[in-house]
Amino acid sequence: MLFAYSIYGVFMTFSNNQKSASMRRAGNRQWGLKPLDLAVLLILVIIRREPKYTYSALAKLMMLSQFEVHASVQRLIAARLIVDAGEYFRPVMPAIREFVLYGASYCYPAIRGEATIGFTTAYGVPPLSEKVLFSQEMPPVWPHPEGDQRGFALMPLYENLPLAAKAYPPLYELLALFDALRMGQAREREIAMQLLNERLQ
């Protein structure tokens, strides 16, 4: 089953008996995914074969507050990208592939800035850096004072994401590939899409 996603977000309506407490508190307002939700979604894909993480553990891993992680998970459930299966959060992989490969780059377009210090991303880090030669003097970086590379700024999905990704290489890899998908040239996007598709099986 294919899922349609607009550039404004992913929106789904649940019946009353499917709504979480958070959704009920939101009343009749339209829900939409936030940029940090994509990062939370990717970490849930990575850890999907591990025992269910607590919200506190997820918050520590993602360098977010527990409230932010809980709200993010509820939005992902509402969007039918994950299912709360009790003992674990089960990612709905066909929907996730559809969203990440064909929708997310329109929801969260690349926001670029001037040269700065940060953490390299997109085609500046493996695995894409091993497959693509780029002529730019400086690679794209997530701006951060603790970074070790000078490059052109690419805004991360949320403020603390560079540190969270640096501390957890599997997340870093997926995020870098997504950045290439949303900012790269045709050849880079093609390779990034292929590599993401392989990792989202």
QUIKABEL-V748839 format. One record per helix or strand of 3 or more residues. SS is the DSSP state (@ for helix, = for strand). FROM is the first residue (numbers start at 0). LEN is the number of residues. Records with the same first field share a line. If there is no record, write none. Layout:
BEGIN
SS->FROM-LEN, FROM-LEN
END
This chain:
BEGIN
@->15-3, 20-5, 34-12, 54-8, 65-13, 92-10, 103-4, 121-3, 127-3, 160-7, 168-15, 185-14
=->81-3, 88-3, 111-9, 139-4, 148-6
END
